[in-house]
């Protein structure tokens, strides 16, 4: 299945996923999945879930079939400067969404004796919740801004999120929601699903 993103997006930077993330064999005779194939399967699944929740299935199919080097779907995928705003394209949002889903799944896995977590030699296990929360909240900001008026413990102090951060911060970088609404003749936003931010405990 064709996708906008591929596994090379996760080979460096803040969303780096090392090959060693694949769990080692626990039982003799078990063939664990290839890490690149496993990651690609997550991209296949969660990229489509995210984009259908944004566009609906008709617009999603139209966007995926479009291979033009310009036009609205090229700009949706790759970015656009308009007015005093910059839309960076859909890839960073897909990558953050896939990264969280992949990492959440990788924290534990099923074996013949139930759900287990692997322990690497000569290393110290750390709780990934804060990192995943930061990536998730960054995704929400890029996706929609913080629209819900909720009190949240994102850090040890309170923050009030009641506005689209694109407006609240007067940011040059447009959220996906802001970009789509700037071009109502090109994009139908009736299917646009909103997400909630998480606090520093991942809730």
C-alpha positions in Angstrom: 0.0 0.0 0.0 1.5 3.4 -1.0 2.2 5.8 1.9 3.3 9.4 2.1 5.9 8.6 4.8 8.5 5.8 4.9 10.8 4.3 7.4 13.7 6.7 6.5 11.9 9.5 8.4 12.7 7.7 11.7 16.5 7.1 11.1 17.6 10.3 12.9 16.5 13.3 14.8 13.9 13.6 17.6 11.8 10.7 16.3 14.7 8.3 15.8 13.7 4.6 16.2 16.8 2.4 16.3 16.8 -1.1 14.9 17.6 -2.4 18.4 14.0 -1.6 19.4 13.0 -5.0 18.0 12.6 -7.3 20.9 15.1 -10.2 21.2 14.1 -13.9 21.0 12.8 -15.1 24.3 11.9 -18.6 23.3 13.8 -21.0 20.9 12.3 -21.2 17.5 10.5 -17.8 17.6 11.3 -15.6 14.6 10.8 -12.0 15.6 9.7 -9.5 13.0 12.2 -7.5 10.9 12.3 -4.0 12.5 11.9 -2.1 9.2 9.0 -4.2 8.1 7.4 -3.9 11.5 7.7 -0.1 11.4 6.4 0.1 7.9 3.3 -1.8 9.0 2.6 0.8 11.6 3.1 3.6 8.9 0.7 1.7 6.6 -2.0 1.5 9.4 -1.7 4.8 11.3 -1.0 7.1 8.4 -4.3 6.1 6.8 -6.2 6.3 10.1 -4.9 9.8 10.7 -5.5 11.1 7.2 -9.0 9.6 6.9 -9.9 11.3 10.2 -8.7 14.6 8.6 -10.1 14.3 5.1 -12.7 11.6 5.0 -12.3 8.7 2.6 -13.2 10.5 -0.6 -10.7 13.3 -0.2 -8.1 10.8 1.2 -8.3 8.7 -2.0 -8.1 11.8 -4.2 -5.1 13.0 -2.3 -3.3 9.7 -2.4 -3.9 9.3 -6.2 -2.6 12.8 -6.9 1.0 12.8 -8.1 1.1 16.3 -9.6 4.3 18.4 -8.8 2.1 21.3 -7.7 -1.5 22.0 -6.7 -3.5 21.7 -3.5 -2.6 18.1 -2.7 1.1 18.7 -3.4 0.9 21.6 -0.9 -1.0 19.5 1.6 1.8 16.9 1.5 4.9 19.1 1.2 4.0 22.5 2.6 3.2 26.0 1.4 4.0 29.6 2.3 1.0 31.9 2.2 0.4 35.4 3.5 2.7 35.6 6.6 2.2 31.9 7.4 4.2 28.7 6.8 2.5 25.3 6.5 5.3 22.7 6.8 3.4 19.8 5.2 1.7 16.7 6.6 4.8 14.5 7.0 5.9 15.8 10.5 2.3 15.2 11.8 2.1 11.7 10.4 5.6 10.9 11.8 4.7 12.1 15.3 1.5 10.2 15.3 3.1 7.0 14.1 6.0 7.4 16.5 3.7 7.5 19.5 1.7 4.5 18.3 4.8 2.5 17.6 6.5 3.3 20.9 3.4 2.6 22.9 3.1 -0.8 21.3 6.8 -1.5 21.8 6.8 -1.0 25.5 5.4 -4.6 25.9 4.6 -7.5 23.6 3.0 -10.9 23.7 4.8 -14.2 24.1 3.6 -17.8 24.7 3.5 -17.1 28.4 1.7 -13.8 28.3 2.7 -10.1 28.0 6.4 -9.4 28.7 8.9 -6.6 28.4 12.4 -7.2 27.2 15.5 -6.1 29.2 18.7 -5.2 27.4 22.1 -6.1 28.9 24.3 -3.3 30.2 21.6 -0.7 30.0 19.1 1.1 32.3 15.4 1.1 31.5 13.7 4.5 31.6 10.1 5.4 31.6 9.1 6.7 28.1 5.9 8.4 29.2 7.3 11.9 29.4 9.0 11.7 26.0 5.8 10.2 24.4 3.7 12.9 26.0 5.9 15.6 24.6 5.8 14.1 21.1 2.0 13.7 21.4 1.4 17.3 22.5 3.7 18.6 19.8 1.6 16.6 17.3 -1.6 18.2 18.7 -0.1 21.7 18.4 0.9 21.0 14.7 -2.4 19.3 14.0 -5.0 21.7 15.5 -3.5 24.0 18.0 -4.9 23.5 21.5 -8.6 24.0 21.0 -10.1 22.5 24.1 -10.4 24.8 27.1 -8.9 22.5 29.6 -6.7 22.9 32.7 -3.8 20.4 32.3 -0.7 19.5 34.2 1.6 19.5 31.2 4.5 20.5 33.5 4.7 20.8 37.3 2.7 24.1 37.0 -0.7 24.8 35.4 -1.2 25.8 31.9 -4.5 27.0 30.4 -5.1 26.0 26.9 -8.1 27.7 25.6 -7.1 29.0 22.2 -5.6 27.8 19.0 -1.8 28.1 19.7 -1.3 29.4 16.2 -3.2 32.5 17.3 -2.3 32.5 20.9 1.4 32.4 20.2 1.1 34.5 17.0 3.1 31.8 15.3 4.4 32.0 11.8 3.8 28.3 11.5 0.3 27.2 10.7 -1.4 24.2 12.3 -3.0 21.8 9.9 -6.4 23.1 11.0 -5.4 26.7 10.3 -4.0 25.7 6.9 -7.1 23.9 5.8 -9.4 26.7 6.9 -7.3 29.2 5.0 -8.3 27.5 1.7 -12.0 26.5 2.1 -12.5 26.1 -1.6 -9.8 23.5 -1.8 -10.4 21.4 1.3 -13.5 20.1 3.0 -13.0 20.1 6.8 -16.3 18.5 7.9 -14.5 15.2 8.8 -11.7 16.9 10.8 -11.3 15.0 14.1 -9.8 16.8 17.1 -7.5 15.3 19.7 -6.8 16.1 23.3 -3.5 17.0 24.9 -2.0 14.8 27.6 -0.5 15.8 30.9 3.0 14.8 32.1 1.7 11.5 33.4 0.4 10.6 29.9 -3.3 11.1 30.8 
